[in-house]
């Protein structure tokens, strides 16, 4: 299916509202022109602050009553008096009371009447004066909501979807958690955009995948697209715990007292075997991408080791296959919000995005390049579409070198084998640092020094045929750019940013809700190599990625590992490397045995999306230096530490 770059311009809304908007937003001399930008003409200090509780239709906590989710609203007071209705920017989150949002871990605060005083982040401060309502939803089981957290399942998704339905007149809300007085959203036109980082963005993905009417756009930041892939990759466990730990972590005290039955269902539905169950199918939003009616503006850190880039890659590809209108930003950071790595450009772009998608303004954002990519710290490039149309898959083949485990990477199929033994004490940084040294724990294959730049754009796959010596084995496949560079230090505290003391302000403030946030700057590292993509698998899932089986020692198995999406240029003078190894310490858990694996090189390959495809690889490696590099230890970022089991928190 061809990539669609068209965006919908909401002409009926724009036409109906033009007369009222011209008086508010435009000078008399411009009265003949349609508005292109919402202006901060409404009072934030006088904004209406209220709370309602929306009936989800569920009884997750089993108390015999339908669950209600708390919805905190900040909206401009003046439009109602002008006969205008406003669109909604909505962030549905489990973190408003337990953990906080953003780089400064802001939580909701309330006045004596229970109305929100501080709504975390800048969305209300900036957008309410510009004619939007901000809605902060406590997911079921969190903060002031009924029900139980079920980690991306029906309760999570339907509790947020119910709010979109209420905003569009299809659900019931009340003015209190237990009362009978109803509340109607007469102040909104129902046009809703959902936004949020990590778990919040995940909820936006999930609600969009229901196809709910009224949800016009979502802005998922570092978001999960399938919860199975948050805990496992092809059977290989990424954490030493499951979603039951996470639900208990964010459940409110009231929910913890009522949600034992839900907790047990989570434990039963998500076995640590790594098998795909109905539990995981329910939490897979990729399969429902065909239902999506909203546009998608996705943002992700290419070095995010919390919500890993596999989530973005498979989501993006599914959106494209189903003709969803989309835009993307890819940074060099880890799990970081764009407000903290590209603040001014982010606020401006988000403003124009919402103006276009929710107000119908023809401001040109739909005609801009689809993708913004951070090529070096604070240095960005664009792509008209992503991946570029000239991208195609090149099949790269490993071959033996002059020493065991130190081979070459090219286009020709080779014979022979390489052998390594799983060492759970080592990880990708150890392997890459010793890429030119024969070590017993990995097999590495490199090109010569490239004579031209080579750009990877998209998701790679690595097919490995390996014979294990034991009944269990985990595999890792890693693509590495070998050469000196200055990159964001994604493995350090802050995951590529440093937080400063100075503040800048983005919108209007009140005594209880400041629009001023600490500035940040890029935290960088000078390195000799950079891991650009990774993937893992339990070899026991060779026949079925959803179910592992014991291996027969001495038998060869073929498996294809999905690697994370990336957009990376390997510069001329650098080398591209493929590493195949066992346990990637702190990124996957080890198997129950310690296998030695023999890799059949004739049946092993890397399928890599290259701009220009295989011909570009041939040109970049033509005349490349073939001398064996000196076996020295290369410097990279520090070894990745054990990542948090909480999507949304810093490591």
PyMOL commands that set and color helices and strands:
alter all, ss='L'
color gray80, all
select helices_A, chain A and resi 11-25+28-30+78-81+123-130+154-167+199-208+228-231+243-250+253-258+260-269+278-282+286-291+309-321+338-340+343-359+365-367+428-433+539-541+601-603+613-621
alter helices_A, ss='H'
color red, helices_A
select strands_A, chain A and resi 48-55+68-75+86-93+109-110+116-118+132-138+173-174+182-183+188-197+215-221+232-233+236-237+295-301+326-331+371-376+379-383+391-403+406-410+417-421+442-446+454-468+474-488+497-505+516-522+524-538+556-570+575-581+596-600+605-611
alter strands_A, ss='S'
color yellow, strands_A
deselect
rebuild
show_as cartoon
